[in-house]
Amino acid sequence: MTTMAIAFATVLGASAARPAFAELAAGLESGFEIRLTREVRTAPAVAYRVAVRDIGRWWDPSHTYSGNARNLSLTDRPGGCLCERLPGGGVQHLQVVYVDRGRQLGMLGGLGPLQALAAQGALTWTFEPSAGGTRMRWTYRVAGLEPAAVTALSGVVETVVTQQADRLAARLGSVPR
């Protein structure tokens, strides 16, 4: 079992007792949608830059294949990717398909065990000005050929995506405005 599979299995066991911190639309005909919002006291351009350039500093290493978030990189150009270096190779977690630097980043792909199900997801990060700094919105829409299997993972994926957004928000809390 890979590190990523173990991490998702661990979260699966813990997610039943954990309150939801995102809006989860599970049980859709072919998949699910996760929507969450975080407010941070940082300018949108700074929040975007930290999300992209510092991903190895805020992403949870237990949700990587290598166990080391510093192996992650995110290239914010169409055709770029959220990729991870591995000994002897690597993995593309998501492909970048839309870039509006400082405002929005759109990516396609299946995170973690969703790849093995041939599930496709659209993850969008939006950074909007707010009274306190920035409103970050994350939306992850996932569908696949095995809807029951994909939907069964919705709670796990919701927990992991929420953890990542919380980690980014915490990281941004230490960044100057």
NUMARTOR-206977 format. One line per 4 residues: number of its first residue (from 1); their letters; for each residue x, y, z negated of N, C-alpha, C. Coordinates in nm, 2 decimals, always signed. Each point is the difference from the previous one (the first is absolute). Layout:
// NUMARTOR-206977
NUM) A) X/Y/Z/X/Y/Z/X/Y/Z | ... $
***
This chain:
// NUMARTOR-206977
1) MTTM) +0.09/-0.12/+0.00/-0.09/+0.12/+0.00/+0.09/+0.12/+0.00 | -0.03/+0.10/+0.09/+0.08/+0.12/+0.01/-0.02/+0.09/-0.12 | +0.09/+0.10/-0.02/-0.02/+0.10/-0.11/-0.13/+0.07/+0.02 | -0.03/+0.04/+0.12/-0.13/+0.07/+0.03/-0.12/-0.09/-0.04 $
5) AIAF) +0.00/-0.12/+0.04/-0.11/-0.09/-0.03/-0.01/-0.02/-0.16 | +0.11/-0.01/-0.07/-0.01/-0.01/-0.14/-0.05/+0.13/-0.06 | +0.04/+0.11/+0.05/-0.05/+0.13/-0.05/-0.15/+0.01/+0.02 | -0.05/-0.03/+0.11/-0.14/+0.01/+0.03/-0.08/-0.10/-0.09 $
9) ATVL) +0.06/-0.12/-0.02/-0.07/-0.10/-0.09/-0.01/+0.05/-0.14 | +0.11/+0.07/-0.04/+0.00/+0.05/-0.14/-0.10/+0.11/-0.01 | -0.01/+0.09/+0.10/-0.10/+0.11/+0.00/-0.14/-0.06/+0.00 | -0.02/-0.10/+0.08/-0.13/-0.07/+0.01/-0.05/-0.04/-0.14 $
13) GASA) +0.09/-0.06/-0.07/-0.04/-0.05/-0.14/-0.03/+0.12/-0.09 | +0.07/+0.11/+0.02/-0.02/+0.12/-0.09/-0.11/+0.09/+0.04 | -0.04/-0.01/+0.13/-0.09/+0.10/+0.05/-0.15/-0.02/-0.05 | -0.03/-0.12/-0.05/-0.14/-0.02/-0.05/-0.02/+0.09/-0.12 $
17) ARPA) +0.10/+0.02/-0.09/-0.02/+0.07/-0.12/+0.03/+0.15/+0.02 | +0.06/+0.04/+0.11/+0.04/+0.14/+0.03/-0.11/+0.08/+0.05 | -0.03/+0.12/-0.05/-0.11/+0.08/+0.05/+0.05/+0.05/+0.14 | -0.10/+0.02/+0.09/+0.03/+0.05/+0.13/+0.03/+0.15/+0.00 $
21) FAEL) +0.11/+0.04/+0.07/+0.04/+0.14/+0.01/-0.02/+0.05/+0.14 | -0.06/-0.07/+0.08/-0.03/+0.03/+0.14/-0.14/-0.04/+0.04 | -0.05/+0.06/+0.10/-0.13/-0.04/+0.05/+0.02/-0.12/+0.10 | -0.06/-0.11/-0.03/+0.02/-0.12/+0.08/-0.13/-0.04/+0.06 $
25) AAGL) +0.00/+0.00/+0.13/-0.12/-0.05/+0.07/+0.03/-0.14/+0.05 | -0.02/-0.10/-0.08/+0.03/-0.14/+0.03/-0.13/-0.07/+0.05 | +0.02/-0.11/+0.07/-0.12/-0.07/+0.04/-0.05/+0.05/+0.13 | +0.07/+0.08/+0.07/-0.04/+0.04/+0.13/+0.00/-0.12/+0.10 $
29) ESGF) -0.06/+0.01/+0.11/-0.01/-0.11/+0.09/+0.13/-0.07/+0.04 | +0.10/+0.09/+0.02/+0.13/-0.06/+0.04/+0.12/+0.04/-0.08 | -0.02/+0.07/-0.12/+0.11/+0.04/-0.08/-0.04/+0.09/-0.11 | +0.08/+0.10/-0.03/-0.02/+0.10/-0.11/+0.06/+0.13/+0.03 $
33) EIRL) -0.03/+0.10/-0.08/+0.06/+0.13/+0.00/+0.03/+0.05/-0.14 | +0.11/+0.05/-0.02/+0.05/+0.06/-0.13/+0.01/+0.15/+0.03 | -0.06/+0.08/-0.09/+0.02/+0.15/+0.00/+0.04/+0.05/-0.14 | +0.11/+0.07/+0.00/+0.03/+0.06/-0.13/+0.06/+0.14/+0.02 $
37) TREV) -0.01/+0.08/-0.11/+0.05/+0.14/+0.00/+0.08/+0.02/-0.12 | +0.11/+0.07/+0.01/+0.09/+0.04/-0.11/+0.03/+0.15/+0.02 | -0.01/+0.07/-0.11/+0.04/+0.15/-0.01/+0.14/+0.01/-0.06 | +0.09/+0.07/+0.07/+0.13/+0.02/-0.05/+0.04/+0.15/+0.01 $
41) RTAP) +0.09/+0.04/-0.09/+0.03/+0.14/-0.01/+0.13/+0.03/+0.08 | -0.01/-0.03/+0.13/+0.11/+0.02/+0.10/-0.07/+0.04/+0.13 | +0.08/+0.08/+0.07/-0.05/+0.05/+0.13/-0.02/-0.12/+0.10 | -0.10/+0.01/+0.09/-0.02/-0.11/+0.09/+0.12/-0.04/+0.08 $
45) AVAY) +0.08/+0.09/+0.05/+0.12/-0.03/+0.08/+0.10/-0.08/-0.08 | +0.01/+0.04/-0.13/+0.10/-0.07/-0.09/-0.06/-0.14/-0.03 | -0.13/-0.01/-0.03/-0.06/-0.13/-0.03/+0.02/-0.10/+0.12 | -0.02/+0.05/+0.12/+0.02/-0.08/+0.12/+0.14/-0.04/+0.01 $
49) RVAV) +0.10/+0.09/-0.01/+0.14/-0.03/+0.01/+0.04/-0.10/-0.10 | -0.04/+0.01/-0.12/+0.04/-0.10/-0.10/-0.06/-0.14/+0.03 | -0.13/+0.00/+0.04/-0.06/-0.12/+0.04/+0.07/-0.08/+0.11 | +0.05/+0.08/+0.09/+0.07/-0.07/+0.12/+0.15/-0.02/-0.03 $
53) RDIG) +0.07/+0.10/-0.04/+0.14/-0.01/-0.01/+0.05/-0.07/-0.12 | -0.08/+0.00/-0.11/+0.04/-0.06/-0.13/-0.07/-0.13/-0.03 | -0.06/-0.06/+0.10/-0.08/-0.12/-0.02/+0.07/-0.11/-0.09 | +0.13/-0.01/+0.02/+0.08/-0.10/-0.08/+0.01/+0.04/-0.15 $
57) RWWD) -0.04/+0.12/-0.03/+0.01/+0.05/-0.14/-0.14/-0.01/-0.07 | -0.11/-0.01/+0.07/-0.13/-0.01/-0.07/-0.07/-0.13/+0.03 | +0.03/-0.07/+0.11/-0.07/-0.12/+0.02/+0.04/-0.11/-0.10 | -0.10/-0.07/-0.05/+0.03/-0.11/-0.10/+0.08/-0.11/+0.07 $
61) PSHT) +0.12/-0.03/-0.06/+0.09/-0.10/+0.06/-0.06/-0.14/+0.00 | -0.10/-0.02/-0.10/-0.06/-0.13/-0.01/-0.09/-0.03/+0.12 | -0.03/+0.11/+0.08/-0.09/-0.02/+0.12/+0.09/+0.02/+0.13 | +0.11/-0.06/-0.01/+0.09/-0.01/+0.12/+0.04/-0.14/+0.02 $
65) YSGN) +0.05/-0.04/+0.11/+0.05/-0.14/+0.02/+0.14/-0.01/-0.06 | +0.08/+0.10/+0.00/+0.13/-0.01/-0.05/+0.01/+0.02/-0.15 | -0.10/+0.06/-0.06/+0.00/+0.03/-0.15/+0.08/+0.13/-0.02 | +0.03/+0.08/+0.10/+0.07/+0.12/-0.01/-0.06/+0.11/+0.09 $
69) ARNL) -0.07/+0.09/-0.06/-0.07/+0.11/+0.08/+0.10/+0.08/+0.08 | +0.12/+0.01/-0.04/+0.10/+0.08/+0.07/+0.03/-0.06/+0.14 | -0.05/-0.12/+0.03/+0.01/-0.06/+0.13/-0.11/+0.04/+0.09 | -0.09/+0.09/-0.05/-0.11/+0.05/+0.08/+0.04/+0.13/+0.07 $
73) SLTD) -0.06/+0.02/+0.12/+0.02/+0.12/+0.07/-0.13/+0.03/+0.07 | -0.03/+0.13/+0.02/-0.12/+0.04/+0.07/+0.04/+0.11/+0.10 | -0.02/-0.03/+0.13/+0.04/+0.09/+0.10/-0.13/+0.07/+0.05 | -0.02/+0.13/-0.02/-0.12/+0.06/+0.03/+0.00/+0.06/+0.14 $
77) RPGG) -0.01/-0.09/+0.10/-0.02/+0.04/+0.14/-0.08/-0.12/+0.06 | -0.08/+0.03/+0.10/-0.08/-0.10/+0.06/+0.10/-0.11/+0.05 | -0.04/-0.13/-0.03/+0.09/-0.11/+0.03/+0.10/-0.03/-0.12 | +0.01/+0.09/-0.09/+0.08/-0.02/-0.12/-0.06/-0.11/-0.09 $
81) CLCE) +0.06/-0.03/-0.11/-0.06/-0.10/-0.09/+0.03/+0.02/-0.14 | -0.08/-0.07/-0.08/+0.04/-0.02/-0.14/+0.06/-0.14/+0.00 | +0.13/+0.00/+0.00/+0.08/-0.13/+0.01/+0.08/-0.03/-0.12 | +0.04/-0.12/-0.01/+0.09/-0.04/-0.11/+0.11/-0.09/+0.05 $
85) RLPG) +0.12/+0.04/-0.04/+0.12/-0.08/+0.03/+0.01/-0.12/-0.08 | +0.03/-0.11/+0.06/+0.02/-0.13/-0.07/+0.13/-0.06/+0.04 | +0.06/-0.08/-0.08/+0.12/-0.07/+0.04/-0.03/-0.08/+0.13 | +0.07/+0.03/+0.11/-0.01/-0.07/+0.12/-0.12/+0.04/+0.08 $
89) GGVQ) -0.07/+0.11/-0.04/-0.11/+0.05/+0.08/-0.08/+0.11/-0.06 | -0.13/-0.01/+0.00/-0.09/+0.10/-0.06/-0.14/-0.03/+0.03 | -0.09/+0.09/-0.04/-0.14/-0.01/+0.01/-0.06/+0.14/+0.03 | -0.09/+0.00/+0.10/-0.08/+0.12/+0.02/-0.13/-0.01/-0.07 $
93) HLQV) -0.02/+0.08/-0.10/-0.12/-0.01/-0.08/-0.12/+0.08/+0.07 | +0.03/+0.12/+0.05/-0.09/+0.08/+0.07/+0.06/+0.07/+0.12 | -0.07/+0.03/+0.11/+0.05/+0.08/+0.11/-0.06/+0.13/-0.01 | +0.08/+0.11/+0.02/-0.05/+0.14/+0.00/-0.07/+0.02/+0.13 $
97) VYVD) -0.12/+0.05/+0.00/-0.07/+0.03/+0.12/-0.05/+0.15/+0.01 | +0.00/+0.07/-0.11/-0.04/+0.14/+0.01/+0.08/+0.08/-0.10 | +0.05/+0.11/+0.04/+0.08/+0.09/-0.09/-0.04/+0.14/+0.02 | -0.03/+0.07/-0.11/-0.02/+0.14/-0.01/+0.08/+0.04/-0.12 $
101) RGRQ) +0.13/+0.02/+0.02/+0.09/+0.02/-0.12/-0.05/+0.10/-0.10 | +0.01/-0.04/-0.12/-0.05/+0.09/-0.11/-0.15/-0.01/-0.03 | -0.07/-0.07/+0.09/-0.14/-0.01/-0.02/-0.06/-0.14/+0.01 | +0.04/-0.08/+0.09/-0.06/-0.13/+0.02/+0.09/-0.10/+0.07 $
105) LGML) +0.00/-0.13/-0.05/+0.07/-0.11/+0.06/-0.09/-0.12/+0.02 | -0.01/-0.05/+0.12/-0.08/-0.12/+0.02/+0.08/-0.12/+0.04 | -0.03/-0.11/-0.06/+0.08/-0.12/+0.03/-0.09/-0.12/+0.02 | +0.04/-0.10/+0.07/-0.07/-0.12/+0.03/+0.08/-0.12/-0.05 $
109) GGLG) -0.08/-0.10/-0.05/+0.07/-0.13/-0.04/-0.07/-0.06/-0.12 | +0.05/-0.12/-0.03/-0.05/-0.07/-0.12/+0.11/-0.01/-0.11 | -0.03/+0.05/-0.11/+0.09/+0.00/-0.11/+0.00/-0.14/-0.07 | +0.12/-0.04/-0.04/+0.01/-0.13/-0.08/-0.07/-0.12/+0.07 $
113) PLQA) -0.08/-0.07/-0.08/-0.06/-0.12/+0.06/-0.10/+0.02/+0.11 | -0.04/+0.13/+0.03/-0.08/+0.03/+0.11/+0.06/-0.04/+0.13 | +0.14/+0.02/+0.01/+0.07/-0.04/+0.12/-0.02/-0.14/+0.04 | +0.00/-0.09/-0.10/-0.01/-0.14/+0.03/-0.14/-0.04/+0.05 $
117) LAAQ) -0.10/+0.09/-0.03/-0.14/-0.02/+0.04/-0.03/+0.06/+0.14 | +0.11/+0.06/+0.06/-0.02/+0.08/+0.12/-0.10/+0.11/-0.02 | -0.01/+0.05/-0.12/-0.09/+0.11/-0.03/+0.07/+0.13/+0.05 | -0.08/+0.09/+0.05/+0.05/+0.13/+0.04/-0.06/+0.11/-0.09 $
121) GALT) +0.08/+0.09/-0.04/-0.05/+0.11/-0.09/+0.04/+0.14/+0.06 | -0.07/+0.10/-0.03/+0.03/+0.14/+0.03/+0.01/+0.07/-0.13 | +0.13/+0.04/-0.03/+0.03/+0.07/-0.13/+0.02/+0.15/+0.04 | -0.07/+0.09/-0.06/+0.01/+0.14/+0.03/+0.03/+0.07/-0.13 $
125) WTFE) +0.11/+0.08/+0.00/+0.04/+0.09/-0.11/-0.03/+0.14/+0.04 | -0.08/+0.07/-0.08/-0.03/+0.14/+0.03/+0.04/+0.09/-0.11 | +0.07/+0.11/+0.03/+0.05/+0.10/-0.11/-0.07/+0.13/+0.03 | -0.09/+0.04/-0.09/-0.08/+0.12/+0.02/+0.03/+0.10/-0.11 $
129) PSAG) +0.01/+0.13/+0.03/+0.01/+0.10/-0.11/-0.12/-0.01/-0.09 | +0.03/+0.02/-0.13/-0.10/+0.00/-0.10/+0.03/+0.11/-0.10 | -0.09/+0.04/-0.09/+0.03/+0.10/-0.10/+0.12/-0.03/-0.08 | +0.02/-0.12/-0.04/+0.12/-0.04/-0.08/+0.12/-0.03/+0.08 $
133) GTRM) +0.00/-0.01/+0.13/+0.11/-0.04/+0.08/-0.04/-0.08/+0.12 | -0.01/-0.13/-0.01/-0.04/-0.09/+0.11/-0.10/-0.10/-0.04 | -0.09/-0.03/+0.09/-0.09/-0.11/-0.02/+0.05/-0.10/+0.10 | +0.04/-0.12/-0.05/+0.04/-0.11/+0.09/-0.11/-0.09/+0.01 $
137) RWTY) -0.03/-0.04/+0.12/-0.11/-0.10/+0.03/+0.06/-0.11/+0.08 | -0.03/-0.12/-0.05/+0.05/-0.12/+0.06/-0.13/-0.08/+0.04 | +0.00/-0.05/+0.13/-0.11/-0.08/+0.05/+0.07/-0.12/+0.07 | -0.04/-0.12/-0.04/+0.05/-0.12/+0.06/-0.12/-0.09/+0.04 $
141) RVAG) -0.02/-0.01/+0.13/-0.11/-0.08/+0.06/+0.06/-0.13/+0.06 | -0.05/-0.11/-0.05/+0.06/-0.13/+0.04/-0.11/-0.09/+0.06 | +0.04/-0.07/+0.11/-0.09/-0.10/+0.06/+0.08/-0.11/+0.05 | -0.06/-0.12/+0.02/+0.08/-0.11/+0.05/-0.09/-0.11/+0.06 $
145) LEPA) +0.06/-0.10/+0.06/-0.07/-0.11/+0.06/-0.06/-0.09/-0.10 | +0.05/+0.00/-0.12/-0.06/-0.09/-0.11/-0.06/+0.10/-0.10 | -0.12/+0.06/+0.02/-0.05/+0.10/-0.08/-0.01/-0.04/-0.15 | -0.04/-0.13/-0.03/-0.01/-0.04/-0.14/+0.13/+0.00/-0.07 $
149) AVTA) +0.11/-0.04/+0.07/+0.13/+0.00/-0.06/+0.05/+0.14/-0.02 | -0.02/+0.08/+0.10/+0.04/+0.14/-0.01/-0.08/+0.07/-0.12 | -0.13/-0.01/+0.00/-0.08/+0.06/-0.10/+0.04/-0.05/-0.14 | +0.04/-0.13/-0.01/+0.04/-0.06/-0.13/+0.12/+0.07/-0.06 $
153) LSGV) +0.08/+0.06/+0.09/+0.12/+0.07/-0.05/-0.02/+0.15/-0.03 | -0.13/+0.05/+0.02/-0.02/+0.14/-0.01/+0.03/+0.05/-0.14 | -0.03/-0.07/-0.10/+0.03/+0.05/-0.14/+0.15/+0.01/-0.02 | +0.07/-0.10/+0.05/+0.15/+0.00/-0.02/+0.06/+0.11/+0.08 $
157) VETV) -0.04/+0.02/+0.12/+0.05/+0.11/+0.08/-0.03/+0.13/-0.06 | -0.12/+0.02/-0.05/-0.05/+0.12/-0.06/+0.09/+0.03/-0.12 | +0.03/-0.10/-0.08/+0.09/+0.02/-0.12/+0.14/+0.05/+0.04 | +0.05/-0.07/+0.10/+0.14/+0.03/+0.05/+0.01/+0.14/+0.06 $
161) VTQQ) -0.10/+0.03/+0.08/+0.00/+0.13/+0.07/-0.02/+0.11/-0.11 | -0.08/-0.02/-0.10/-0.02/+0.09/-0.11/+0.13/+0.02/-0.08 | +0.07/-0.11/-0.02/+0.12/+0.01/-0.08/+0.10/+0.09/+0.08 | +0.01/-0.02/+0.13/+0.10/+0.08/+0.08/-0.04/+0.14/+0.00 $
165) ADRL) -0.13/+0.04/+0.02/-0.04/+0.14/-0.01/+0.03/+0.06/-0.13 | -0.02/-0.08/-0.11/+0.03/+0.05/-0.13/+0.15/+0.03/-0.02 | +0.08/-0.09/+0.05/+0.15/+0.01/+0.00/+0.04/+0.12/+0.08 | -0.06/+0.03/+0.11/+0.04/+0.12/+0.08/-0.04/+0.12/-0.08 $
169) AARL) -0.12/+0.00/-0.05/-0.05/+0.12/-0.08/+0.10/+0.03/-0.12 | +0.04/-0.11/-0.07/+0.09/+0.02/-0.11/+0.14/+0.05/+0.05 | +0.05/-0.05/+0.11/+0.12/+0.05/+0.06/-0.01/+0.15/+0.04 | -0.12/+0.04/+0.05/-0.02/+0.14/+0.04/-0.01/+0.09/-0.12 $
173) GSVP) -0.04/-0.06/-0.12/+0.00/+0.08/-0.12/+0.13/+0.05/-0.04 | +0.11/-0.06/+0.04/+0.13/+0.04/-0.03/+0.07/+0.08/+0.10 | -0.07/+0.03/+0.11/+0.06/+0.08/+0.11/-0.04/+0.14/-0.01 | +0.09/+0.10/+0.02/-0.03/+0.14/-0.01/-0.10/+0.04/+0.10 $
177) R) -0.09/+0.09/-0.03/-0.10/+0.05/+0.09/+0.06/+0.07/+0.11 $
***
